[in-house]
């Protein structure tokens, strides 16, 4: 890459390897979370990991593999079968916070990524609790 050449956020933060690390660490937390784990059918979290990684890579300017395999993301529609309340959102964000922090991105990039993840998680809440 030449100096001054525009790069995607995907490339800026390290590309595929960074997103693999992010998603792997996130799902380590999900695997033992009593609220979130039941939302993932079956014993293998691998397919969910692949979907999240492909989605995030595509969103941030990487390969378009997600759309090629799954079509338009339609995040709200895809999450409607699951009861996503504020508590589930908070658990999801707690695991994602650990994963983002462990990437040790420069603060400006970490803030951009975190802002998106917070907004995305909140947009998927489809139930009130209480």
C-alpha positions as CSV (number, residue, x, y, z in Angstrom):
1,X,0.0,0.0,0.0
2,X,1.3,3.4,-0.9
3,X,1.5,6.3,1.5
4,X,-1.6,8.4,1.3
5,X,-3.6,5.6,-0.4
6,X,-7.1,5.2,1.0
7,X,-7.6,1.9,2.9
8,X,-10.7,0.3,4.3
9,X,-11.3,0.1,8.0
10,X,-10.9,-3.7,7.5
11,X,-7.4,-3.2,6.2
12,X,-6.5,-0.5,8.7
13,X,-7.1,-2.7,11.7
14,X,-5.4,-5.8,10.3
15,X,-7.8,-7.5,8.0
16,X,-8.9,-11.1,8.2
17,X,-6.6,-12.1,11.1
18,X,-8.0,-9.3,13.3
19,X,-11.6,-10.4,12.7
20,X,-10.8,-14.0,13.4
21,X,-9.2,-13.1,16.7
22,X,-12.2,-10.8,17.6
23,X,-14.8,-13.4,16.8
24,X,-12.9,-16.3,18.3
25,X,-12.5,-14.4,21.6
26,X,-16.1,-13.3,21.6
27,X,-17.4,-16.8,21.2
28,X,-15.2,-18.1,24.0
29,X,-17.4,-16.0,26.2
30,X,-20.7,-16.9,24.5
31,X,-19.8,-20.6,24.9
32,X,-20.2,-20.4,28.7
33,X,-22.9,-17.7,28.9
34,X,-26.1,-19.2,30.4
35,X,-28.3,-16.6,28.7
36,X,-26.7,-16.4,25.3
37,X,-25.5,-20.0,24.7
38,X,-29.1,-21.5,24.4
39,X,-29.7,-19.1,21.4
40,X,-27.2,-21.0,19.3
41,X,-28.6,-24.4,18.2
42,X,-26.4,-27.4,18.3
43,X,-23.1,-28.1,20.0
44,X,-20.9,-26.4,17.4
45,X,-20.5,-22.6,17.5
46,X,-18.3,-22.8,14.4
47,X,-21.0,-21.9,11.9
48,X,-22.1,-18.9,14.0
49,X,-18.5,-17.8,14.3
50,X,-18.1,-18.0,10.5
51,X,-21.2,-15.9,9.9
52,X,-20.3,-13.2,12.3
53,X,-16.8,-13.0,11.0
54,X,-17.9,-12.8,7.4
55,X,-20.5,-10.2,8.2
56,X,-18.1,-8.0,10.1
57,X,-15.4,-8.3,7.5
58,X,-17.9,-7.3,4.7
59,X,-19.3,-4.5,6.8
60,X,-15.9,-3.0,7.3
61,X,-14.7,-3.2,3.7
62,X,-13.3,-6.7,3.4
63,X,-14.4,-9.6,1.3
64,X,-18.1,-9.8,0.3
65,X,-18.2,-13.5,1.3
66,X,-21.2,-13.0,3.6
67,X,-23.5,-11.7,0.9
68,X,-22.2,-14.3,-1.6
69,X,-23.2,-17.1,0.8
70,X,-26.2,-15.7,2.7
71,X,-27.6,-12.8,0.7
72,X,-28.4,-9.4,2.2
73,X,-27.6,-9.3,5.9
74,X,-31.1,-8.3,7.1
75,X,-29.8,-8.4,10.7
76,X,-33.1,-7.6,12.4
77,X,-35.0,-10.2,10.4
78,X,-32.4,-12.9,11.0
79,X,-32.5,-12.2,14.8
80,X,-36.3,-12.1,15.2
81,X,-36.7,-15.8,16.0
82,X,-34.6,-15.1,19.2
83,X,-35.8,-13.3,22.3
84,X,-33.3,-10.5,22.4
85,X,-33.9,-8.3,25.4
86,X,-31.8,-5.7,27.1
87,X,-30.1,-8.3,29.3
88,X,-29.1,-10.5,26.2
89,X,-27.8,-7.3,24.5
90,X,-25.7,-6.5,27.6
91,X,-24.3,-10.0,27.8
92,X,-23.4,-9.9,24.1
93,X,-21.7,-6.5,24.6
94,X,-19.8,-7.7,27.6
95,X,-18.3,-10.6,25.7
96,X,-17.6,-8.3,22.7
97,X,-16.0,-5.7,25.0
98,X,-13.5,-8.3,26.1
99,X,-12.8,-9.3,22.6
100,X,-12.3,-5.7,21.3
101,X,-10.1,-4.8,24.2
102,X,-7.9,-7.9,23.6
103,X,-7.3,-6.7,20.0
104,X,-5.3,-3.8,21.5
105,X,-6.3,-1.5,18.6
106,X,-5.2,2.1,18.6
107,X,-7.9,4.1,20.6
108,X,-9.4,5.8,17.6
109,X,-10.0,2.5,15.7
110,X,-11.2,0.7,18.9
111,X,-13.7,3.5,19.4
112,X,-15.1,3.3,15.9
113,X,-15.5,-0.4,16.1
114,X,-17.1,-0.3,19.6
115,X,-19.5,2.4,18.6
116,X,-20.8,0.3,15.7
117,X,-21.1,-2.8,17.9
118,X,-23.0,-1.0,20.5
119,X,-25.4,0.5,18.0
120,X,-25.8,-2.9,16.2
121,X,-26.5,-4.8,19.4
122,X,-29.1,-2.2,20.5
123,X,-30.8,-2.4,17.2
124,X,-31.5,-6.1,17.6
125,X,-33.4,-5.8,20.8
126,X,-36.8,-7.1,20.1
127,X,-38.3,-7.7,23.6
128,X,-38.6,-5.8,26.8
129,X,-37.8,-7.5,30.0
130,X,-39.5,-7.2,33.3
